[in-house]
Amino acid sequence: MLGQPTAIGNTSIRHSTIYSRYIIEPQNQGCMDKLKQIEALVMAVEKTSFAAAALSLKVTPAIVGRRIDALEKELGVRLLHRSTRRLVLTEEG
């Protein structure tokens, strides 16, 4: 049986009497996603391609693209001009 959650910062801690241990649960998963999205944008701009950014981040180029798309959608602005040859930051980017 699990006890009532106790909030400490951005983490919820519950005591499990069955296993006699503490279960730590992040309350805000979106924060980590946002950091990964920003990291993907910065790396893509530094490396000038999704493929090179993906190699550095150890993910696929499609994941880099999805993270940047999600960030653009959340912010409501286009951050990059994309072409088959290069990536260029927009004014907002």
Secondary structure in CASP SS format (residue, H / E / C, confidence):
PFRMAT SS
TARGET T0000
AUTHOR 0000-0000-0000
METHOD secondary structure of the structure
MODEL  1
M C 1.00
L E 1.00
G C 1.00
Q C 1.00
P C 1.00
T E 1.00
A E 1.00
I E 1.00
G C 1.00
N C 1.00
T E 1.00
S E 1.00
I E 1.00
R E 1.00
H E 1.00
S E 1.00
T C 1.00
I C 1.00
Y C 1.00
S C 1.00
R E 1.00
Y E 1.00
I E 1.00
I E 1.00
E E 1.00
P E 1.00
Q C 1.00
N C 1.00
Q H 1.00
G H 1.00
C H 1.00
M H 1.00
D H 1.00
K H 1.00
L H 1.00
K H 1.00
Q H 1.00
I H 1.00
E H 1.00
A H 1.00
L H 1.00
V H 1.00
M H 1.00
A H 1.00
V H 1.00
E H 1.00
K H 1.00
T C 1.00
S C 1.00
F H 1.00
A H 1.00
A H 1.00
A H 1.00
A H 1.00
L H 1.00
S H 1.00
L H 1.00
K C 1.00
V C 1.00
T C 1.00
P H 1.00
A H 1.00
I H 1.00
V H 1.00
G H 1.00
R H 1.00
R H 1.00
I H 1.00
D H 1.00
A H 1.00
L H 1.00
E H 1.00
K H 1.00
E H 1.00
L H 1.00
G C 1.00
V C 1.00
R C 1.00
L C 1.00
L E 1.00
H E 1.00
R E 1.00
S C 1.00
T C 1.00
R C 1.00
R C 1.00
L E 1.00
V E 1.00
L E 1.00
T C 1.00
E C 1.00
E C 1.00
G C 1.00
END
